[in-house]
Amino acid sequence: MTDPETKKPRTASEAKLAHPGFLRQLTLMIRAISSSPVGKKIAILLMAIVLVILATAYGQIRLNSWNKPFYDAISRRDLREFLFQLGVFFVIAGCILSLNVTQRWLSEMLQLRLREGLVRSLLKDWLMPGVHSGSPTPVRWGSIRTSAFTRMRENSANSPVA
């Protein structure tokens, strides 16, 4: 392997450090999420998604096993059994549909919580005093709102009225 910047060959250990493995990346992600204020919510959402996926898989298995009694009722021309199996289908299909909707909602909530954690982390780092060059003191949100309001007011005063 060569280093793209210096064109010098890298050793295997340097290459390994430059590209951490899957387990190392997973460990870093788990640590970051667990130390986040939204880490508990994220863990609960992940567990709920796994449970919903397992329930959906079970529903699919039940749907596959339902096929034989349904087609047997059709081949026997048994109207009562056919209607009963149709009712069973509606129950299974309704459960699977509601599980799919729940999974989608949980997935969206997980994305929202992950973004919330990222934004909180970035804001916490950004607002730390003395961390960033040119910003020795923390940002004062009131001054930002006041200056933005002042600019809007000045812009509206300078704009021609129709």
N, C-alpha and C positions, 0 to 999 in steps of 0.2 A: 504494500500500500504506500502511496505517496501523499504527502501533505499538499493540498491544492494551493496554499499560499506560498510556501517556500519551495515546493517541488522536491523536498527531501524525503527519502523513504522513512516511514514510521515503523517503529517496532510493533510487535503484536500487542504488547501491553498498552502502549499509547493508543493504538487503534481501539482496543477494548474500552479504555476510558473515554475516548471520544464518542463512541457509540454504545451507550449502556444497554444491557440486555433487557429483555421483556420483564423479568422478575424484578430487576432494579427499578425500572420505570414504574411498575405496578406498586412497588413498595413506596416510592416517592409520592405517587398519587394518593395512596391510602393515607400516608402521614399528613399530606396537605389537606385532604378532605376532613380527616378526623380532628385536626387542629382548628379547622374553620368553625365559625359560629353556626353555620348551617349544616355542619357535618352530620349531626344526629338526624336531621330531616332527610338528608341525602341517603343515609344508611337505611332509614325506614322505607323510603321510596324504592330503593333498590331491592330490599327484601319483598316488598309488596309486588313489584314487577315480577320477580322470580316466582312468587306464589301464583300470580295470575297466569303466567306462562304455563306452569305445571297444571293448573286447573283447565286451561284451554286444551292442553295436550290430552288430558283425561277426557274432556268433552269430545275431542276428535275420535278417540278410541271408542267411546260410547256410540258416536254417530256411525262409525264403521261397523260395529257389531249390530246396530239397528237395521242395517241394510237387509240382512237375511230374513228376519221375520216379516219385514215389509213386503219383499218380493215373494215370499211364501204365501202371504195373504192374497196378493194379486193372483198368483198362479192357481190358488184354490178357489178364487172368486168368492172369498168370504168378506162380505161388505162390513160386517161388524168388526172383524179383526183389522181390516183395511183402515177403517175410521179410527180405531184405537191406535194403530201404528202411526197414522197421520198425526194424531194428538201427541204421541211420543216424540215424533219428529219436531213438531212445533216447540215443545218444551226444550229439547236438546238444542235446536237451532237458536232459540231465544236466549238460552244460557250462554252459548258460544258467542252470540252477537254482543250480549252485555259484557262478557269478559273481554272481547276485543275493544269495545269502547272504553272500558275501564283501563285496559293496558295502554291505549293511546293517551288517555288523560294522565295516567301516571307518568308516562314517558315525557309528556309536555311539562308536567310539574317538575320532573327531575331536571330537565333542561333549564327551566326557570330558576330552580334552586342552585344549580351549578353556576349559572350566570350571576346570580345574586352573590354567591360566595366569592367569585372572581372579582366582581366590582367592589365588594367590601374590602377584599385584600388589597386591591390596587389603590383604593382611596386611603386605606390605613397607611400604606407605604408612602403615598403621595403627600399626605398631610403631616408626616413626621417632620419635626423641625430639624434643620441643618443637614438633611439627607441629600437634597438636590442642590446643585449649584445655582446660585442666583436666588435662592429661596431660603434664607436662614431662619425664617419664622414660619409657623404654620399659617395656612391660608385662613383668612377670616371670611366666613360665608356671608356675613352681613355686609361687608364691604363690597363683595362681588355683586350681591343683589342690588345694593345702592348704586354702584357705578353703572350696572346694566340698566337700571331704571332711569338714571340720569341721562344716559345716552339715548334711550328710547324717547324720553321727554324732549330732549334737544332736537332729535331727528323729526319728531312730529311738529315741533314749533317752527322748524325751518322749511318744512314741506309746504308747497302751495296748496291752498284750499280750493277745491273745485266748485 
